[in-house]
Amino acid sequence: MPHRATKIVATLGPASSDPALLEQMIRAGVNVVRLNFSHGQAQDHIDRARLVREVAKRVGREVAIMADLQGPKIRVGKFAAGSVMLESGQKFVLDAARTELGDIDGVGLDYKALPREVKAGDVLLLNDGLIVITVDAVKGEAVHTTVKMGGELSNNKGINKQGGGLTAPALTAKDMDDIRTAMSFQADYVAVSFPKSASDMELARQLCNVAAAEYGHKPGLIAKIERAEAIPKLEEILRASDGIMVARGDLAVEVGNATVPALQKRMIKLAREHDKVVITATQMMESMITNPVPTRAEVSDVANAVLDGTDAVMLSAETATGKYPLETVQEMAKICLAAEGPGDFKLEADFTGKKFSRIDQSIAMGALFTAHHLGAKAIVAMTDSGSTALWMSRHLIQVPIYALTSKVATQRKMALYRNVQPLFIDTSADRDTALKEAENHLKTRGIVQKGDIYAITCGEPMGAPGGTNMLKICQVS
């Protein structure tokens, strides 16, 4: 299989929980498996995590597991008939005090704070923006509205306020329980839904670290950018996270569809500048839920995210409940590979005016620069924490990066980094032996052969975190 730089995140669900199918999906290119905590019970996720680890072991490749928290339920209640058909111009009441099931005139609310957070003139979007209603008045616990754009409204559909402004906390009691569940199987990443500020991410990190302490584990934290309020605070959220997800569904509902493509480009650029990872998500291959081939628009969408430098592209319902989970992964892998083809990489521009105060960061940049100009076949980073490989991966370069680590947790975490292939190596404490082992690792995998040049970084003494202080250029003899 050719080296693909962009990683694929696939959501596990009823359509993809068969062990044989999951094995095919991982072989086809899945690097990260997402467990969506909006659905299922704790035991379902524990069982699926075990399945992922078993299948990955069989394939001989470590994949990361990402636990995606549900976040606040800003939703309508349930209907007596399961759904109603709303017509433009009709009146409709969202009533926080309502206990009976909904009908054509109104429905209860899962989100009881709504009447205190909206006023006459506000625009509410239901079911991912497919239904638009305008607030006429708020009377006690009841929000009286007029339907502007009708459609079918079914049980528990989401509510967004145009322009943002709903105050629901990012972490609910359910999320806190789910964090404990995710840490029990040492999820490599936790995705936090609807964060509005750095403090939401800091609280999530504290909860994760406490829950994971008994396992000696520390997960990476991904902030899902899906609220209008998160946009002005993007940099502070980035600093408090290990990465972000461009969650285009809810974000588009709050800020408008037309705004999202430019925001996506900005978010990818900003994440890379801050040495953070970035996942582009939502409806990337939506038509493949029911069709065996993607539309040309979807192909362009995935390719553009790759060209912008995203670390990963994500599949949601396409692999969780769709008809063609394996074919979707195969198509996505093909699109990524094609988009990554020979590009015009300007590494010098990346380094102009930059100062590196850390020795390990300077070594990482030196390896990139030298490998690029020498036409090296590979860059090898011997890494304990994965930091050196992460810094290297923030720059677009045609030379593949192989990150060799003796820590399985680091290997799994690096599965999300663009252009990084994490490999396990039981490194010796002796530098020369370790370097020889690394070269043998590359040779047995057919990555390098006689006469090839590669760059290798490591630290002395071996195995000390943050200790990368050596760059060696080697020619295979």
C-alpha positions as CSV (number, residue, x, y, z in Angstrom):
1,M,0.0,0.0,0.0
2,P,1.5,3.4,-1.0
3,H,2.3,5.8,1.9
4,R,-0.7,8.0,2.5
5,A,-0.1,11.1,4.6
6,T,-3.7,12.1,5.5
7,K,-5.3,9.9,8.1
8,I,-8.9,8.5,8.1
9,V,-11.1,8.6,11.1
10,A,-14.1,6.1,10.9
11,T,-17.0,6.0,13.2
12,L,-17.9,2.5,14.5
13,G,-21.5,1.6,14.6
14,P,-24.0,-1.2,13.8
15,A,-22.8,-1.3,10.1
16,S,-19.2,-1.8,11.0
17,S,-19.0,-3.8,14.2
18,D,-18.5,-7.2,12.5
19,P,-14.9,-8.2,13.2
20,A,-14.1,-9.4,9.7
21,L,-15.5,-6.2,8.2
22,L,-13.6,-4.0,10.7
23,E,-10.4,-5.9,9.8
24,Q,-11.0,-5.1,6.1
25,M,-11.6,-1.4,7.0
26,I,-8.4,-1.1,8.9
27,R,-6.5,-2.8,6.1
28,A,-8.1,-0.4,3.7
29,G,-6.8,2.6,5.6
30,V,-8.6,3.4,8.9
31,N,-6.1,5.0,11.3
32,V,-8.5,6.2,14.0
33,V,-11.7,4.6,15.2
34,R,-14.3,7.0,16.6
35,L,-16.8,5.8,19.3
36,N,-19.8,8.1,19.3
37,F,-21.0,8.4,22.9
38,S,-24.3,10.0,21.7
39,H,-25.5,6.4,21.1
40,G,-25.3,3.2,23.0
41,Q,-24.6,2.2,26.6
42,A,-21.2,2.2,28.4
43,Q,-20.8,-1.6,27.9
44,D,-21.3,-1.2,24.1
45,H,-18.3,1.2,24.0
46,I,-16.2,-1.1,26.2
47,D,-17.0,-4.0,23.9
48,R,-16.3,-2.1,20.7
49,A,-13.0,-0.7,22.1
50,R,-11.9,-4.3,22.9
51,L,-12.9,-5.4,19.4
52,V,-10.8,-2.5,17.8
53,R,-7.7,-3.5,19.9
54,E,-8.1,-7.2,19.0
55,V,-8.6,-6.6,15.3
56,A,-5.8,-4.0,15.1
57,K,-3.5,-6.6,16.7
58,R,-4.5,-9.2,14.1
59,V,-3.7,-6.7,11.3
60,G,-0.4,-5.9,12.9
61,R,-1.1,-2.1,13.0
62,E,-2.0,0.1,16.0
63,V,-5.0,2.4,15.5
64,A,-6.1,5.2,17.8
65,I,-9.5,5.1,19.6
66,M,-11.3,8.5,19.9
67,A,-14.2,8.7,22.4
68,D,-16.5,11.4,21.2
69,L,-18.6,12.9,24.0
70,Q,-22.3,13.7,23.4
71,G,-22.2,17.2,25.1
72,P,-25.3,19.1,26.1
73,K,-28.7,17.9,24.7
74,I,-30.2,21.0,23.2
75,R,-33.1,19.2,21.8
76,V,-36.9,19.1,21.5
77,G,-38.8,16.3,23.4
78,K,-40.8,13.4,21.9
79,F,-44.0,13.4,19.8
80,A,-47.0,11.1,20.3
81,A,-46.8,10.0,16.6
82,G,-42.9,10.1,16.6
83,S,-42.9,13.2,14.3
84,V,-45.1,16.0,12.9
85,M,-45.1,17.8,9.6
86,L,-44.7,21.6,10.2
87,E,-46.0,23.9,7.5
88,S,-44.6,27.4,6.8
89,G,-46.7,30.1,8.5
90,Q,-48.1,27.9,11.3
91,K,-47.7,28.6,15.0
92,F,-45.7,26.2,17.1
93,V,-44.9,26.2,20.8
94,L,-41.7,24.9,22.5
95,D,-42.7,24.4,26.1
96,A,-40.2,23.5,28.8
97,A,-43.0,22.8,31.3
98,R,-44.9,20.4,28.9
99,T,-44.9,16.7,30.2
100,E,-47.3,15.1,27.6
101,L,-46.0,14.0,24.2
102,G,-45.8,16.6,21.4
103,D,-48.3,17.2,18.6
104,I,-48.8,19.6,15.6
105,D,-49.2,22.6,18.0
106,G,-46.2,22.1,20.2
107,V,-43.6,19.9,21.9
108,G,-41.7,19.7,25.2
109,L,-38.0,20.5,25.6
110,D,-35.1,18.4,26.8
111,Y,-33.3,21.7,27.2
112,K,-35.2,23.4,30.0
113,A,-33.2,26.7,29.9
114,L,-34.4,27.7,26.4
115,P,-37.2,30.1,27.5
116,R,-34.6,32.2,29.4
117,E,-32.1,32.3,26.5
118,V,-34.3,33.5,23.6
119,K,-36.4,36.6,23.0
120,A,-38.9,37.8,20.3
121,G,-37.2,38.1,16.9
122,D,-34.6,35.3,17.5
123,V,-34.3,32.7,14.8
124,L,-34.1,29.0,15.9
125,L,-33.0,26.2,13.6
126,L,-34.3,22.7,14.2
127,N,-33.0,19.4,12.8
128,D,-29.6,20.7,11.6
129,G,-31.2,23.8,10.1
130,L,-33.7,22.0,7.9
131,I,-36.6,23.7,9.8
132,V,-36.5,27.4,10.6
133,I,-38.7,29.1,13.2
134,T,-38.9,32.6,14.5
135,V,-39.6,33.5,18.1
136,D,-42.8,35.6,18.5
137,A,-42.9,35.8,22.3
138,V,-41.7,34.0,25.5
139,K,-44.5,33.4,28.0
140,G,-43.3,31.8,31.2
141,E,-41.8,28.4,30.2
142,A,-43.3,28.5,26.7
143,V,-41.6,29.8,23.6
144,H,-44.2,30.8,21.0
145,T,-42.9,30.7,17.4
146,T,-43.9,31.0,13.8
147,V,-42.6,28.4,11.3
148,K,-40.6,30.1,8.5
149,M,-39.4,27.0,6.8
150,G,-41.3,23.8,7.4
151,G,-40.6,20.1,7.2
152,E,-40.8,16.9,9.3
153,L,-39.8,17.3,12.9
154,S,-39.2,14.1,14.7
155,N,-38.3,13.0,18.3
156,N,-35.3,14.6,20.0
157,K,-34.1,16.7,17.1
158,G,-31.5,19.4,17.9
159,I,-32.1,23.1,18.4
160,N,-29.6,25.8,17.4
161,K,-29.9,29.5,17.7
162,Q,-28.8,31.5,14.7
163,G,-25.6,33.4,15.7
164,G,-25.2,31.2,18.8
165,G,-25.9,32.2,22.4
166,L,-27.3,29.1,24.1
167,T,-25.5,28.7,27.4
168,A,-25.5,24.9,27.9
169,P,-22.3,23.8,29.6
170,A,-20.0,21.8,27.3
171,L,-19.7,18.9,29.9
172,T,-22.8,17.3,31.3
173,A,-23.1,14.7,34.1
174,K,-23.4,12.0,31.3
175,D,-20.1,13.3,29.7
176,M,-18.4,12.9,33.1
177,D,-19.6,9.3,33.4
178,D,-18.5,8.7,29.7
179,I,-15.0,10.0,30.4
180,R,-14.7,7.4,33.2
181,T,-15.8,4.7,30.7
182,A,-13.5,5.9,28.0
183,M,-10.5,6.0,30.4
184,S,-11.3,2.4,31.5
185,F,-10.2,1.2,28.1
186,Q,-7.6,4.0,27.7
187,A,-9.1,5.9,24.8
188,D,-6.2,7.7,23.0
189,Y,-8.3,10.8,22.3
190,V,-11.4,12.4,23.8
191,A,-13.4,14.7,21.6
192,V,-15.3,17.4,23.6
193,S,-18.6,18.6,22.1
194,F,-19.6,22.3,22.0
195,P,-16.7,23.9,24.0
196,K,-17.0,27.7,24.1
197,S,-13.7,28.6,25.8
198,A,-10.4,27.3,27.0
199,S,-11.9,26.6,30.5
200,D,-14.2,24.0,29.0
201,M,-11.2,22.1,27.6
202,E,-9.2,22.6,30.9
203,L,-12.0,21.1,32.9
204,A,-12.2,18.2,30.4
205,R,-8.5,17.6,30.7
206,Q,-8.7,17.6,34.6
207,L,-11.5,15.0,34.5
208,C,-9.7,12.8,32.0
209,N,-6.4,12.9,33.9
210,V,-8.1,12.0,37.2
211,A,-10.1,9.2,35.6
212,A,-7.0,7.9,33.7
213,A,-4.5,8.2,36.6
214,E,-5.0,4.6,37.8
215,Y,-4.1,3.3,34.4
216,G,-1.0,5.6,34.0
217,H,-2.7,7.1,30.9
218,K,-3.1,10.6,29.5
219,P,-5.4,11.0,26.5
220,G,-5.1,13.7,23.8
221,L,-8.0,16.2,23.9
222,I,-9.8,17.3,20.7
223,A,-12.1,20.4,20.8
224,K,-15.0,20.1,18.4
225,I,-15.6,23.6,17.0
226,E,-19.3,23.7,16.5
227,R,-20.5,26.9,18.3
228,A,-20.5,30.4,17.0
229,E,-19.0,31.5,20.4
230,A,-16.0,29.3,19.8
231,I,-14.8,31.1,16.7
232,P,-13.5,34.4,18.4
233,K,-11.9,32.2,21.1
234,L,-10.3,29.7,18.6
235,E,-6.6,30.4,19.7
236,E,-7.3,30.1,23.4
237,I,-9.2,26.8,22.8
238,L,-6.3,25.5,20.6
239,R,-3.8,26.3,23.3
240,A,-5.8,24.3,25.8
241,S,-6.3,21.3,23.5
242,D,-4.2,18.8,21.6
243,G,-6.2,19.3,18.4
244,I,-9.5,20.5,17.0
245,M,-12.3,19.0,14.9
246,V,-13.9,21.2,12.3
247,A,-17.4,20.0,13.1
248,R,-19.2,21.5,10.1
249,G,-22.7,20.4,10.8
250,D,-23.6,22.3,14.0
251,L,-21.2,25.1,13.1
252,A,-22.9,25.7,9.7
253,V,-26.3,25.8,11.4
254,E,-25.1,28.6,13.8
255,V,-22.9,30.7,11.5
256,G,-24.5,29.8,8.1
257,N,-23.4,27.4,5.4
258,A,-21.6,30.0,3.3
259,T,-19.2,31.0,6.1
260,V,-17.9,27.5,6.8
261,P,-15.4,26.8,3.9
262,A,-13.3,29.9,4.7
263,L,-13.5,29.1,8.4
264,Q,-12.4,25.5,7.7
265,K,-9.3,26.8,5.9
266,R,-8.5,29.2,8.7
267,M,-8.9,26.6,11.4
268,I,-6.6,24.1,9.6
269,K,-3.9,26.8,9.1
270,L,-4.2,28.0,12.7
271,A,-4.0,24.5,14.2
272,R,-0.8,23.7,12.2
273,E,0.7,27.0,13.3
274,H,0.0,26.1,16.9
275,D,1.5,22.6,16.5
276,K,-1.9,21.0,17.0
277,V,-3.7,18.3,15.0
278,V,-6.9,19.0,13.0
279,I,-9.7,16.7,11.9
280,T,-12.1,17.8,9.1
281,A,-15.6,16.2,9.7
282,T,-19.3,16.0,8.8
283,Q,-20.9,14.9,5.5
284,M,-17.6,14.3,3.8
285,M,-18.9,11.3,1.9
286,E,-22.6,11.6,2.9
287,S,-24.1,10.2,-0.3
288,M,-22.2,6.9,0.3
289,I,-24.5,6.1,3.2
290,T,-26.8,4.8,0.5
291,N,-24.7,4.8,-2.8
292,P,-21.6,2.8,-3.7
293,V,-19.8,5.8,-5.2
294,P,-19.3,9.4,-4.0
295,T,-20.5,12.5,-5.8
296,R,-17.9,14.7,-7.6
297,A,-18.6,17.4,-5.1
298,E,-17.7,15.1,-2.2
299,V,-14.5,14.1,-3.9
300,S,-13.6,17.8,-4.2
301,D,-14.5,18.4,-0.6
302,V,-12.2,15.7,0.7
303,A,-9.4,16.7,-1.7
304,N,-9.6,20.3,-0.7
305,A,-9.3,19.5,3.0
306,V,-6.2,17.4,2.2
307,L,-4.7,20.2,0.1
308,D,-5.3,22.6,3.0
309,G,-3.2,20.4,5.2
310,T,-5.8,18.7,7.5
311,D,-4.3,15.8,9.5
312,A,-7.4,13.6,9.1
313,V,-10.8,13.4,7.3
314,M,-13.7,11.8,9.2
315,L,-16.5,9.5,8.4
316,S,-19.6,9.5,10.6
317,A,-22.9,7.8,9.5
318,E,-21.1,6.6,6.3
319,T,-19.3,3.9,8.3
320,A,-21.5,3.7,11.5
321,T,-24.9,3.0,9.8
322,G,-24.3,3.2,6.0
323,K,-24.6,0.5,3.4
324,Y,-21.1,0.7,2.1
325,P,-18.6,1.2,5.1
326,L,-15.7,-0.6,3.5
327,E,-16.2,1.0,0.0
328,T,-16.4,4.5,1.6
329,V,-13.0,4.0,3.4
330,Q,-11.5,2.7,0.1
331,E,-12.8,5.7,-1.9
332,M,-11.6,8.1,0.7
333,A,-8.1,6.6,0.8
334,K,-7.9,6.9,-3.0
335,I,-9.0,10.6,-2.9
336,C,-6.4,11.4,-0.2
337,L,-3.6,9.8,-2.1
338,A,-4.5,11.5,-5.3
339,A,-4.7,14.9,-3.6
340,E,-1.3,14.4,-1.9
341,G,0.4,13.9,-5.3
342,P,3.6,16.0,-6.1
343,G,3.0,19.5,-4.8
344,D,5.0,22.7,-4.7
345,F,6.3,22.6,-1.1
346,K,8.0,25.8,0.1
347,L,9.7,24.6,3.3
348,E,12.0,27.7,3.4
349,A,8.9,29.9,3.7
350,D,7.8,27.9,6.7
351,F,11.0,28.7,8.5
352,T,11.5,32.3,7.5
353,G,11.4,34.6,10.6
354,K,10.9,31.6,13.0
355,K,12.9,31.2,16.1
356,F,13.3,27.8,17.8
357,S,14.2,28.1,21.5
358,R,14.1,24.4,22.1
359,I,16.9,22.1,21.0
360,D,14.6,19.2,20.2
361,Q,12.4,21.5,18.0
362,S,15.4,22.8,16.1
363,I,16.6,19.3,15.5
364,A,13.2,18.3,14.1
365,M,13.2,21.3,11.7
366,G,16.8,20.6,10.7
367,A,15.8,17.0,9.8
368,L,12.9,18.2,7.6
369,F,15.1,20.8,5.8
370,T,18.0,18.4,5.2
371,A,15.8,15.5,4.0
372,H,13.9,17.7,1.7
373,H,17.0,19.1,0.0
374,L,18.9,15.8,-0.1
375,G,15.9,13.9,-1.6
376,A,15.9,11.5,1.3
377,K,13.7,8.4,1.2
378,A,12.6,8.8,4.8
379,I,12.9,10.8,8.0
380,V,13.1,8.6,11.1
381,A,12.2,10.1,14.5
382,M,13.1,8.0,17.5
383,T,10.7,9.4,20.0
384,D,9.4,8.7,23.5
385,S,6.5,11.2,23.7
386,G,5.8,11.7,20.0
387,S,6.6,15.5,20.1
388,T,9.4,15.4,17.5
389,A,7.2,13.6,15.0
390,L,4.3,16.1,15.7
391,W,6.5,19.1,15.0
392,M,7.8,17.5,11.8
393,S,4.3,16.7,10.7
394,R,3.2,20.4,10.9
395,H,5.1,21.1,7.7
396,L,3.9,19.7,4.3
397,I,6.7,17.7,2.8
398,Q,6.8,14.7,0.4
399,V,9.3,12.7,2.5
400,P,7.5,10.2,4.7
401,I,8.1,10.4,8.5
402,Y,8.5,7.1,10.4
403,A,8.2,7.6,14.2
404,L,9.8,4.8,16.1
405,T,8.8,4.4,19.7
406,S,9.0,1.9,22.5
407,K,5.7,3.1,24.0
408,V,2.4,1.7,22.6
409,A,0.4,4.6,23.9
410,T,2.7,7.0,21.9
411,Q,2.4,4.8,18.8
412,R,-1.4,5.0,19.0
413,K,-1.5,8.7,19.6
414,M,0.7,9.3,16.5
415,A,-1.8,7.4,14.3
416,L,-3.6,10.8,13.9
417,Y,-0.5,12.8,12.8
418,R,-0.4,13.7,9.1
419,N,2.5,12.0,7.2
420,V,3.6,10.1,10.3
421,Q,3.8,6.3,10.2
422,P,4.2,5.2,13.8
423,L,6.2,1.9,14.4
424,F,7.0,0.0,17.5
425,I,10.6,-0.6,18.2
426,D,12.0,-2.1,21.4
427,T,14.9,0.4,21.6
428,S,18.2,-0.5,23.2
429,A,19.7,1.9,25.7
430,D,22.9,1.9,23.6
431,R,22.7,4.6,20.9
432,D,24.6,2.7,18.2
433,T,22.7,-0.5,18.7
434,A,19.4,1.5,18.6
435,L,20.4,3.3,15.3
436,K,21.3,0.0,13.7
437,E,18.0,-1.5,14.9
438,A,16.1,1.5,13.3
439,E,17.8,1.0,9.9
440,N,17.0,-2.8,10.0
441,H,13.4,-1.9,10.8
442,L,13.3,0.3,7.6
443,K,15.0,-2.3,5.5
444,T,12.8,-5.2,6.5
445,R,9.7,-3.1,5.6
446,G,11.1,-2.2,2.2
447,I,11.2,1.5,3.1
448,V,14.9,1.9,2.2
449,Q,17.4,-0.2,0.3
450,K,21.1,0.0,-0.6
451,G,22.2,3.4,-1.5
452,D,19.2,5.3,-0.1
453,I,19.6,8.3,2.1
454,Y,17.5,8.8,5.2
455,A,17.6,11.3,8.1
456,I,17.3,10.0,11.7
457,T,16.8,12.0,14.9
458,C,17.2,10.7,18.5
459,G,18.3,11.8,21.9
460,E,21.2,11.1,24.2
461,P,20.8,9.6,26.7
462,M,18.4,7.3,24.9
463,G,14.8,7.2,26.2
464,A,14.8,10.6,28.0
465,P,11.6,12.5,27.2
466,G,12.1,15.8,25.4
467,G,15.7,14.8,24.8
468,T,16.0,14.8,21.0
469,N,19.4,16.4,20.4
470,M,20.9,14.6,17.5
471,L,20.4,14.5,13.7
472,K,22.3,11.9,11.7
473,I,22.2,11.6,7.8
474,C,22.7,8.0,6.8
475,Q,23.2,6.1,3.5
476,V,22.2,2.5,3.5
477,S,25.2,0.3,2.8
